[in-house]
Amino acid sequence: MKHAYLIIAHSSLELLQELVCALDDVRNDIYIHLDSKFLFDESVLHTEHSQLFILPVRLDARWGDFSLVRIEFMLFEQACQNGPYKYYHLLSGVDFPLKSQDYIHSFFEKNQGAEFIGFAQHASDKEINWRSQHYFLFPRSFQSQNIFKKVVRAIYARLQSLVGYKRIAMEVKKGCQWCSITHDFIIYVLERKQFVYESFNHTYCPDEMFIQTLCWNSPFKERVYDMNDEFNGCKRYIVWKDSVIQVLDNMDVDILVSSDRLFARKFTINGINLVKSISRLI
């Protein structure tokens, strides 16, 4: 059974094509959502071995916004229509595999049935409550410098805390958005689409919560590969510093290729030579 790679792309055509080439294998199908702000001719993307599907509808993806959840569901639905697949790997357009396709397929064969979902171990109840239980006005203003929106949003969230307002009727968890999950779990998620849309719309970074929350409150929780290490759990190499994901550069090549993680992020166009070096080494 094939694997499906689901890519949310928002920048750098050259990096995206390098990623597509690295995934181009007869055992894979590749699905890509291109951000509506990402203006280029999609016909330049091509594969030799994989089937390549570019989603016909482009949404405006915004950090911290529910639009990312909508895009994930679009990718899940399109892939399931063409599936089933053994695993569905959610990647961004600035990710890159750290292992060969032979290695990756062998790894998932050995761990068949496990869910590779990252759970944040140090997220406090206060943080999760603020992210999930409040109904945020101006959901696309999380990075906005508009003082009025910031003040109104803060007051609105505070009032909801004071009255004990709860909008998600289950225990909420958070973690890395990027994951590798089975067909069974994808179907479970799709069957709960309405719940996700009603519960997580107008929350803060819902893309980092809805998968973890559904998994945690289901029998799939017992199938998570590693519940104690967020990034080993999803097999992603990601470096955070001061609440910001660090851009990988040429100094990281030895660490990356020797890592036991399967995918890494994030790269920029300035690191195109690093991506090409990894491609040669794996």
Secondary structure, 3 states (H helix, E strand, C coil): CCEEEEEEECCCHHHHHHHHHHHCCCCEEEEEEECCCCCCCHHHCCCCCCEEEECCCCCCCCCCCCHHHHHHHHHHHHHHHHCCCCEEEEEECCCEECCCHHHHHHHHHHCCCCEECCCCCCCCHHHHHHHHCCCCCCHHHCCCCCHHHHHHHHHHHHHHHHCCCCCCCCCCCCCCCCCEEEHHHHHHHHCCHHHHHHHHCCCCCHHHCHHHHHHHCCHHHHHECCCCCHHHHHCEECCEECCEECCCCHHHHHHHHHCCCCEECCCCHHHHHHHHHHHHHC
